[in-house]
Amino acid sequence: MLKSKDYAKGDNGEQQEKFSYFLINYKEATSEVVERAVATVQMAWLEIADQAARRIRQRRSNNYIFNHLL
């Protein structure tokens, strides 16, 4: 990836080209990080929802056993 010191080299057209490549690389890297973060948060929410559903099922099962079988 290009650094800011690379823009000082060459003529103006070359600088603009390097800068546009830098922006493209930065945008792609940033979007990958954001996608990973979103996926991580989604997985965490799915895990939380799964745990809550398990607790609810367990509670209902316990209530049924207590109310109907005992």
N, C-alpha and C positions, 0 to 999 in steps of 0.2 A: 504494500500500500504506500502511496506517496505521502510525503511529509510536507509541511509548509515551506521548508527551505528549498524544496525542489521547484517551487514556483518562481524563484528568483533567477533561475537559469534559463537561457534561451530567449528567443524573441517573444513578442506578445501572443502571437498565434499558438506557439508551442506551449506557452504558459496556460492559455485558455483550454487547450486540449488536455493538458495534464490535470488542470483543475476539474474539468468535466469528468475525467476518469476517476479522480479522487471522490467527487460527489456520488458517482454511480456506485463505487465500491462502498462508500460510507452508507448510502441508502440501503444497499443489499445487506450489509452486515447488521445495520440497525433493524431492518425488517426481520431478519433471522432471529435476532435476540428477542424482539417483541413477540414473534410467533412462538418461540420456546417458552417465554414467560406466560403467555396466554394458555398454552397447552398445560403448563404446570399448574396454573390456577384452576383450570377446568378439571384436571385430574384430582386435585385436592377437593374441589366441591363434590365431585362424583363419589369420592371416598367418604366424605362427611355424610352425604345423602344415603349411601349404602349402610353406613353404621347406624344412622337414625332409623332406617327402615328395619334393620335387624333388631334394634331395641324395641321398636313398636311391635314387631311380630312376636318377640319373646314375651313382652308384657301381655299381649293378647292371649298367647298360649298359656301363660301362667294364670291369668284371670279365668280362662275357660276351665283349666284343671281345678282351680280353687272353687269356682262357683258350681261346676257340674259334676265333678267326680268325687269331691270330698264331702 
